Amino acid sequence: MLRKRPDVLDLLVPLRRYARSLTRDSAQADDLVHDTLVRALERQGSLRPGTNLRTWLMTVLHNAFIDDQRRRKVEARYADALGHIVEEATPPAQEGHVRLAQVREAFGRLPAEQREALHLVTIEGLAYQEAADVLGIPIGTLMSRLGRARAALRTIESGASRLPAPEDAPERPAPRLRVVDGGTSARAS
C-alpha cells in the first residue's frame, strides 16, 4: 500500500495551528504562514528527495518566526537609539515656529523689488537669468537686488538694525519708458 505524499495545501491547517501557537495572534499567524510559504517556494531547490515535507515546512515556519523576533528586537533597539538621538538633537518646536515667524517678518519688510528677486531665486529655485527675465530686468540688476536683500536680512539677523515696516519702505520707482519702433516699451532701471 502506497502512502500519498502530503501536499502543501494539506499542511496549511497544521502550519497555521503552529503559527498561532508561536504568535498568539490570528493575523500574525496568517502573515507567518504566508512568509513560510514564500520562503519554501524560494528554497524548494534545497528540499532533498525523501524529506518529510511537513517537518521541513514546520522548520521553515519556525525559522521565519525566530528571524521576525530578532528583527523586531533590532528594530526596537534602533528605535530607542534614534529616539534618544532625536530628543537630544531636535530643538523644541516652539523655537522653530518663532524663528520661522521672524524670518517671514524680515522677508516681508524687504522692499518689493528685493523681495521679488529673493523669492524667485531662493524659494522658486529659478536661475538668475530666468529670474531676471521674469522681472524684466538685466541680470546685473537682479544680482544687485539679491545682494541688497541678503545684506538686509543679515543685518536683521545680527540685530544691528531693523528695516522699516513695509508701508514705510520706499516705493519702487516706475519703469522708464523708451520708444521702440514707434511704440513704447517698459524698461526697468
PyMOL commands that set and color helices and strands:
alter all, ss='L'
color gray80, all
select helices_A, chain A and resi 8-23+26-42+44-46+53-89+93-109+112-123+128-135+139-158
alter helices_A, ss='H'
color red, helices_A
select strands_A, chain A and resi 176-180+183-187
alter strands_A, ss='S'
color yellow, strands_A
deselect
rebuild
show_as cartoon
